[in-house]
Amino acid sequence: MNRLVRNDPQMVPLMGNALVAVYFKAAKARKLSRATKRQISNAKSALNSLAQAIEYLKRVSTDGRDGLSMLLEGPPLDDEKGEREVNQMASACWGIRLDVARSMHALQTTIIAESKKPINAGERRKRLRTLVETLASWWLSGGGRSLAPYVKANRRDDDRAIVHGRSGKFLSLAIALFCNVDDFKGSEVEAAVTNVHEARLALRNLEREAAA
């Protein structure tokens, strides 16, 4: 990557810090992205299981009253035979039930918050795609030109062109970073850069059509 800043002693650390920031921003974006349908479905199943657990723990009590009544009214005065005394098992399960109720509330709040996040089309974006998108935003905000890679291809009459490779300054930066510093393959980075460029181009066209 030093070649990209021509080994400028002042620019090299600035470039390094900027690329480190790209990784942190990409990681944050993935962390805050909406959970998958499977994750939310499993969380809802866990919520139902917790509700069942609370009901079973409630049945362990020998008192027969709910927790609030037990707290407000105290021990039953008409239990002369001691059949409704709260034994050690019932007392322990009552405390566990309170803990489960707190966890259930926390899980329910998490599911609601997660469900309110915007839904992205397609599957959850992979780590490389998020990294390339974050790098692209940094590149363009810093005055970088188009993300579009130059395609080396031979065109054939009445047939699809044969692509021999792609090049470009942004692509070179992405490959230098994600192949040499990280552990991705050049073909993977090349495909991700192409996809990010095409997605941004499609979005820009939609915005122009909407404004027309």
N, C-alpha and C positions, 0 to 999 in steps of 0.2 A: 504493500500500500504506500510505502514511502515514495515509490516512483510516481504515484498520482499527484504528489505535492512537490515533486522534483527535489526530494531530500532537503527541503527548506527546514533548517533547525527550529524555526519558530512555528511553522505550519504543522510539522509532524506531531507534536504533542496535542495541538488543537484538533487535528484530525482524529487522533486516538481517543481523546475525550468525547468527541462528537459521536464516534461509532460505539463507544461504551454506552452512551446515553440512548442510542438506537436500541440496543439490546434491552436496557431497562424499560424503555417505553413499550417495546414489543411484548415483554413479559407481563407488564401491567395490563396491556390491552387484552392479552389472552386470559389473564386472571379475572378480569372484569367482564369478559364476554359471557353471553347467555349460556346456561347449561344445556346439555343435549336433552332431547325428549326422554331418552332412556334414564338419564340421571334424575329428572323431575319425576318420572313415573316410579322409579325405585324409592325416591324420597316420600312420595305419597303413600306407597305401600307400607313404608316404615311408620308413617304417621298413623295409618289404620291399626298397625300392630301395637303401637303405643297406646292407642285408645282402648284396645282390647285388654292390654296389660293392666291399665288403670281399673278397668271393670273387674278383672279377676282379683286384683289386689284389694279392691273394695269388698269383695265377697269373703276375704279372709277374716275380716272383722267379726267378732262375736257380738258386738254391740247392736248392730242392726240399724244404726243411724248414720247419717252422712257426717263427714268430718266437721262441718261448721256447727251442726247441732251438738256434737260431742264437746266442742270447744266452748260453746255458749252455755250449754245446760249442765255440763259436768257429768259425773257418773250417774247412771240410772238409779233412782230412789226406790223403784219397785222391784229390784232384782234381789229378792231375799235369798234365793238359792245360789246366787253367784253364777248363774248360767250365762250372763252377758258381761262378765268381767273382761276387761281388756288384758289378755295375757301377753307374754313377751313376743310371741310370734305375731299377733295382731298389731302390737305397737310398732314392731320393726317394719312390717309391711305397710303400715300407715305412713311412716316416714319415707319409705321407698316410693310410695305412691305420690307423695308430694314432689319428690325429685323427678319422677317420670313425667308428672304434669308440667313441671318447669321445662324439661327437655322437649316435651310435645309442643309447648307454646313456642319455644325457640325454633323448632323445626318448621312449624306452621308459618311463622313469620318469614323464615328463609325462603320457603317455597313461594309465598306470595310475592316477595321482593324479586325473586328470580323470574317469576312468570311475567312480571311487568317489563322486563328488559325487552328491547326490540328483537324481533326474530330475523336472523340472517338467512337468506336463501341458500339452499344446499347444505352440505355437511359442515360441521365445525371446522373452521380454517386451521390448517396445519401450522406448525411452528415456523417453517420456512416461509410460507405465504405471509404470515404476520410480520416476520422480519423484513421481507422485501417491501411490503406496504409501508412500514415505518421508515425504512431507508429511503423509499421513494418520496415520502413527505418531507423528510429532511433535505434531500437532494433538491427538490423543487423550491422549497422555502429559502434555500441558500443561493438561489439564482441558477441552479442547474437547468439545462435545457431538457428537451423531451426525453422520456424514458425509452422511447421506441428504439429497439435494436435494429441495426442494419442487417438485412437478410441477404446472405450469399446463396444464390440459387440459379439454376439453369432452367429457363422456360422451354416447354415443349409444346409443339402445335397440337391442339385438341387433347391436351392431357395436363395433369397437374405438374407444377414445377417441382424440380428436385432440389430440396434445401440442403446445402452443404455446411451451413453454420450461420451463426449470428455474431455481430460485434457491436461495439458502441461504448461510450465512456461510462454510462451508468451500469451497463452489463459487466464491464471490466471491473468496476468497483465492487459490484455484488459478488462476482466470482472470487475476487481477491479476498474479500471478507469471509464469505460463507463457505468457501472451499479450503482456503489456507488457514484461517483462524478457527473456523468451525469445521464440521465434518461432512458437509454435503457434497454431492457430485456436481460436476459442471453442468451436466444435462439437466439435473434437477433445478439448479439455479436459473439456467437459461429458460426453462419452461415456466418457472415462477415469475420471472421478469416479464416474459411475454404475456402471461395471464393478467398480471397486474396492469400492464400497459393497456391491454385490450379492454379490461374492465373499466378503467378510468376513461378511456376513449368513448366507450358505450354510454357511460354516465354523462359525460360532457355533451354528447349528441342528444341525449334525452332532455337535458336541461335547455339546450338550444331550441329544441322542438317545442318545449313547454313555454318558452319565452316568446316564441314567434306568434 
